[in-house]
Amino acid sequence: MKISTEELIKGIQSGNKRLIAKAITLVESKKAEHRIQAEELLKKIMPFTGNSIRVGITGVPGAGKSTFIESFGRLAISNGKKVAVLAIDPSSAINKGSILGDKTRMEELAKEENAFIRPSPSSGFLGGVANTTFETMLICEAAGYDYILIETVGVGQSEVLVADITDVFLFLKIIGGGDELQGIKRGIMEMVDLIFINKVDSENIQKAKNTRLELKRALDFIPPKEKDWKVSVLLGSALNNEGLDEVYAKIDEFINLKKKTNRFEEVRTQQAEKRFEYWVQEYILAMMKRNESLEEAYLQHKKNASAMVSNPSTEAKLFVENFLNKKF
């Protein structure tokens, strides 16, 4: 049975997790009638958004992202905060399906009254997030969650896109996992605000300190992302709840600095503009495909590109130019 927009909004504001999940499903849907209702919903909840701290968490597979998020989330809740987790799972390139197992990996956090965990498939969308992660985040903000923790897919350089929708970009590292080179890749290092070397214990503490030194040296060659902020490299173990208090304090310190220098709102404005540009492209392409003559021309140019009759970028340019000149 269809749930009205008003009922969804009431459910979101009252913290009804079932209706919050229904609202997110609506926003994720690609059905035309669902898109209309989703746009109406998002428009009406906008006055209640923007009051959370958005944290993007990335790292190679095996870095302990889920364990870190569970431990950090419980720490935030113990400090009187409400925590929403948006966990992005990689989708199959063949059938677009995902396991969506993050909720089961965060069993203790899932039991918390002030926690909400939503696994979502990436559905082939690059950047470590899903194409509606930003809109899902707005729903969680309207529901009153203080921290929005976004766990990325964790597959490499494309992860930096999560930095375009969050206030803090946290990079999880492990030692001895063969990802030392990955950790120093410029694409990620230019975007991070904080680095946490995870799974540190008494046996590998010296290796962890050496890795921290290497990372600090690498950071010295990269222009600072935020003025007056030096990226910290912290050590600890999410499994043993070690070092998380320092991470929590550093995030708080970073947010306060951004607000003091007016960078907080400035960056969020830039992020909203990027989302606008993304959706302009999505809607224009969708409208083109709905027009019969446009779709026919689109498919022909696409066929020319796939058959390498000409350069794909040339075919795209021709199609757009003909569209703008109303030759269809």
C-alpha positions as CSV (number, residue, x, y, z in Angstrom):
1,M,0.0,0.0,0.0
2,K,1.3,3.4,-1.0
3,I,2.3,5.6,1.9
4,S,1.6,9.3,1.6
5,T,4.3,11.9,1.6
6,E,2.8,13.5,4.8
7,E,2.9,10.1,6.6
8,L,6.5,9.6,5.6
9,I,7.5,13.1,6.8
10,K,5.8,12.5,10.1
11,G,7.5,9.2,10.4
12,I,10.9,10.7,9.6
13,Q,10.6,13.5,12.2
14,S,9.3,11.1,14.9
15,G,12.3,8.8,14.3
16,N,10.2,5.9,13.0
17,K,12.9,3.6,11.5
18,R,10.5,1.7,9.4
19,L,9.2,4.8,7.7
20,I,12.7,6.3,7.4
21,A,13.7,3.1,5.6
22,K,10.6,3.4,3.4
23,A,11.5,7.0,2.5
24,I,15.0,6.0,1.5
25,T,13.6,3.2,-0.6
26,L,11.4,5.7,-2.3
27,V,14.4,8.0,-3.0
28,E,16.4,5.1,-4.4
29,S,13.7,4.0,-6.8
30,K,13.9,4.8,-10.5
31,K,10.2,4.4,-11.2
32,A,8.7,7.6,-12.6
33,E,5.9,7.8,-10.1
34,H,8.3,7.2,-7.2
35,R,10.6,9.9,-8.5
36,I,7.8,12.5,-8.4
37,Q,6.9,11.6,-4.8
38,A,10.6,11.5,-3.8
39,E,11.1,15.0,-5.1
40,E,8.1,16.2,-3.1
41,L,9.4,14.5,0.0
42,L,12.9,15.9,-0.3
43,K,11.5,19.4,-0.9
44,K,9.4,19.3,2.2
45,I,12.1,18.0,4.6
46,M,14.8,20.5,3.5
47,P,14.1,22.9,6.4
48,F,14.9,20.1,8.8
49,T,18.3,19.1,7.2
50,G,21.8,20.3,7.6
51,N,22.3,19.9,11.3
52,S,24.5,16.7,11.3
53,I,28.2,16.0,11.0
54,R,28.8,14.0,7.8
55,V,31.7,11.7,8.0
56,G,33.0,9.7,5.0
57,I,35.0,6.6,5.9
58,T,37.1,4.8,3.3
59,G,39.9,2.2,3.2
60,V,40.8,-0.9,1.2
61,P,38.8,-4.1,1.9
62,G,40.0,-5.6,5.2
63,A,40.9,-2.2,6.8
64,G,38.1,-2.8,9.3
65,K,35.6,-0.1,8.2
66,S,32.5,-1.9,9.6
67,T,34.2,-2.6,12.9
68,F,35.5,0.9,13.2
69,I,32.0,2.3,12.4
70,E,30.3,0.1,15.0
71,S,32.8,1.1,17.7
72,F,32.8,4.8,16.8
73,G,29.0,4.8,16.5
74,R,28.6,3.3,20.0
75,L,31.1,5.9,21.3
76,A,29.1,8.8,19.8
77,I,25.9,7.3,21.2
78,S,27.5,7.1,24.7
79,N,28.2,10.9,24.3
80,G,24.5,11.5,23.8
81,K,24.5,11.5,19.9
82,K,22.2,9.8,17.4
83,V,24.1,8.0,14.7
84,A,23.0,7.0,11.1
85,V,25.2,4.6,9.1
86,L,24.9,4.6,5.3
87,A,26.9,1.5,4.2
88,I,27.5,1.2,0.4
89,D,28.0,-2.3,-0.9
90,P,29.6,-3.1,-4.3
91,S,27.1,-4.3,-6.8
92,S,27.5,-7.1,-9.3
93,A,28.6,-5.9,-12.7
94,I,26.4,-8.6,-14.2
95,N,23.1,-8.6,-12.3
96,K,23.5,-5.4,-10.2
97,G,22.8,-7.3,-7.0
98,S,24.5,-6.7,-3.7
99,I,24.9,-8.8,-0.5
100,L,24.0,-5.8,1.8
101,G,25.6,-7.5,4.8
102,D,26.8,-4.5,6.7
103,K,24.0,-4.5,9.1
104,T,24.8,-8.0,10.3
105,R,28.5,-7.0,10.6
106,M,27.4,-4.2,13.0
107,E,25.2,-6.4,15.2
108,E,25.8,-4.5,18.5
109,L,25.3,-1.0,16.9
110,A,22.1,-2.2,15.2
111,K,20.7,-3.0,18.7
112,E,21.1,0.7,19.8
113,E,17.9,2.7,19.9
114,N,19.8,5.8,18.7
115,A,21.4,4.1,15.7
116,F,20.1,3.6,12.2
117,I,21.9,1.4,9.7
118,R,21.0,1.5,6.0
119,P,23.0,-0.7,3.5
120,S,22.6,0.4,-0.1
121,P,23.9,-1.1,-3.3
122,S,26.3,1.0,-5.4
123,S,24.4,-0.2,-8.5
124,G,27.5,0.5,-10.6
125,F,27.8,4.1,-9.5
126,L,31.5,5.1,-9.2
127,G,33.0,7.0,-6.3
128,G,32.5,4.6,-3.5
129,V,28.9,5.8,-2.9
130,A,25.5,5.3,-4.4
131,N,23.9,7.9,-6.7
132,T,21.3,8.8,-4.0
133,T,23.6,8.7,-1.0
134,F,23.4,12.5,-0.7
135,E,19.6,12.5,-0.7
136,T,19.5,9.5,1.7
137,M,21.7,11.6,4.0
138,L,19.2,14.4,4.0
139,I,16.5,12.1,5.2
140,C,18.6,10.9,8.1
141,E,19.4,14.6,9.0
142,A,15.7,15.4,9.0
143,A,15.2,12.4,11.3
144,G,17.5,14.1,13.8
145,Y,20.7,12.0,13.5
146,D,23.7,13.9,14.7
147,Y,26.4,11.9,12.9
148,I,25.9,10.5,9.4
149,L,28.7,7.9,8.9
150,I,29.1,6.8,5.2
151,E,31.0,3.6,4.7
152,T,32.3,3.5,1.1
153,V,32.7,0.5,-1.1
154,G,36.4,0.5,-0.5
155,V,37.8,-0.3,-3.9
156,G,40.4,2.3,-4.6
157,Q,41.0,5.8,-6.1
158,S,37.3,6.5,-7.0
159,E,36.6,6.6,-3.3
160,V,37.5,10.3,-3.2
161,L,34.0,11.2,-4.5
162,V,32.7,10.7,-1.0
163,A,34.7,13.8,0.0
164,D,32.2,15.8,-2.2
165,I,29.3,15.0,0.1
166,T,30.8,14.9,3.6
167,D,32.3,17.3,6.2
168,V,35.1,15.0,7.3
169,F,36.9,12.4,5.1
170,L,38.5,9.7,7.2
171,F,40.9,7.2,5.7
172,L,41.5,3.9,7.5
173,K,44.8,2.2,7.0
174,I,46.2,-1.2,8.1
175,I,49.8,-2.3,8.1
176,G,51.2,-5.4,6.5
177,G,48.1,-5.7,4.2
178,G,50.0,-4.7,1.1
179,D,48.2,-1.3,0.9
180,E,51.1,0.9,1.8
181,L,51.4,2.2,-1.7
182,Q,47.6,2.7,-1.9
183,G,47.8,4.8,1.2
184,I,50.3,7.2,-0.3
185,K,48.5,7.6,-3.7
186,R,48.0,11.3,-4.2
187,G,44.3,11.2,-5.2
188,I,43.3,10.0,-1.7
189,M,45.9,11.8,0.3
190,E,44.9,15.2,-1.2
191,M,41.3,14.7,0.0
192,V,41.7,13.1,3.5
193,D,41.1,15.1,6.7
194,L,42.1,12.4,9.1
195,I,44.0,9.1,9.0
196,F,43.5,6.2,11.4
197,I,45.9,3.3,11.3
198,N,43.7,0.4,12.5
199,K,44.4,-3.1,13.9
200,V,47.4,-1.9,15.9
201,D,48.5,-4.1,18.8
202,S,51.6,-4.7,20.9
203,E,53.1,-7.0,18.2
204,N,53.0,-4.5,15.4
205,I,53.2,-1.2,17.2
206,Q,56.6,-0.4,15.8
207,K,55.5,-1.1,12.2
208,A,52.5,1.1,12.8
209,K,54.7,4.0,14.0
210,N,56.9,3.5,10.9
211,T,53.8,3.6,8.7
212,R,52.6,6.8,10.4
213,L,56.0,8.4,9.8
214,E,55.8,7.5,6.1
215,L,52.3,8.9,5.8
216,K,53.3,12.1,7.5
217,R,56.2,12.5,5.1
218,A,53.9,12.0,2.2
219,L,51.5,14.6,3.5
220,D,54.3,17.1,3.8
221,F,54.5,17.1,-0.1
222,I,50.8,17.7,-0.5
223,P,49.2,21.2,-0.3
224,P,46.8,21.4,2.7
225,K,43.2,20.9,1.9
226,E,42.1,23.2,4.7
227,K,44.0,26.2,5.9
228,D,45.4,25.9,9.4
229,W,44.6,22.1,9.5
230,K,47.3,19.5,9.6
231,V,46.1,16.0,8.8
232,S,46.6,13.8,11.9
233,V,47.7,10.2,11.6
234,L,46.3,8.3,14.6
235,L,47.0,4.8,15.8
236,G,44.5,2.3,17.4
237,S,42.3,-0.7,17.3
238,A,38.6,-0.4,16.5
239,L,38.1,-4.0,17.7
240,N,39.6,-3.2,21.1
241,N,38.1,0.4,21.3
242,E,41.6,1.9,21.4
243,G,42.3,5.3,19.9
244,L,38.7,6.1,19.1
245,D,38.3,8.8,21.7
246,E,41.2,10.7,19.9
247,V,39.4,10.2,16.6
248,Y,36.2,11.6,18.0
249,A,38.0,14.6,19.5
250,K,39.9,15.3,16.2
251,I,36.6,15.3,14.2
252,D,35.1,17.7,16.7
253,E,38.2,19.9,16.5
254,F,38.2,19.9,12.7
255,I,34.5,20.8,12.5
256,N,34.9,23.6,14.9
257,L,37.8,25.0,12.9
258,K,35.8,24.9,9.7
259,K,32.9,26.7,11.3
260,K,35.2,29.3,12.8
261,T,36.7,30.0,9.4
262,N,33.3,29.9,7.7
263,R,34.6,27.0,5.6
264,F,31.8,24.7,6.9
265,E,29.0,26.4,5.1
266,E,31.2,27.3,2.1
267,V,32.1,23.7,1.4
268,R,28.5,22.5,1.9
269,T,27.4,25.1,-0.7
270,Q,29.9,23.8,-3.1
271,Q,28.7,20.3,-2.5
272,A,25.1,21.2,-3.2
273,E,26.2,22.9,-6.4
274,K,27.9,19.7,-7.5
275,R,24.8,17.7,-6.8
276,F,22.8,20.1,-8.9
277,E,25.2,19.7,-11.8
278,Y,25.0,15.9,-11.4
279,W,21.2,15.8,-11.5
280,V,21.0,18.2,-14.4
281,Q,23.0,15.7,-16.5
282,E,20.9,12.8,-15.2
283,Y,17.5,14.5,-16.0
284,I,18.6,15.8,-19.4
285,L,19.7,12.3,-20.4
286,A,16.5,10.8,-19.0
287,M,14.4,13.3,-21.0
288,M,16.3,12.6,-24.2
289,K,15.6,8.9,-23.9
290,R,11.9,9.4,-23.4
291,N,11.6,11.3,-26.7
292,E,11.2,8.8,-29.5
293,S,13.1,10.7,-32.2
294,L,15.8,11.7,-29.7
295,E,16.1,8.2,-28.4
296,E,16.5,6.9,-32.0
297,A,19.3,9.5,-32.7
298,Y,20.9,8.7,-29.3
299,L,21.0,5.0,-30.0
300,Q,22.5,5.6,-33.5
301,H,25.3,7.8,-32.1
302,K,25.8,5.3,-29.4
303,K,26.1,2.5,-32.0
304,N,28.6,4.6,-34.0
305,A,30.6,5.1,-30.8
306,S,30.5,1.4,-29.8
307,A,31.5,0.3,-33.3
308,M,34.3,2.9,-33.3
309,V,33.0,4.4,-36.4
310,S,34.3,7.6,-34.9
311,N,35.6,8.7,-31.5
312,P,33.0,8.2,-28.7
313,S,33.5,11.8,-27.6
314,T,32.9,13.0,-31.1
315,E,29.7,11.1,-31.4
316,A,28.6,12.5,-28.0
317,K,29.4,16.1,-29.1
318,L,27.5,15.6,-32.4
319,F,24.4,14.3,-30.6
320,V,24.4,17.2,-28.1
321,E,25.0,19.8,-30.8
322,N,22.1,18.4,-32.9
323,F,19.9,18.3,-29.8
324,L,20.6,21.9,-28.9
325,N,20.1,23.0,-32.5
326,K,16.7,21.1,-32.5
327,K,17.6,19.0,-35.5
328,F,15.7,16.0,-34.2
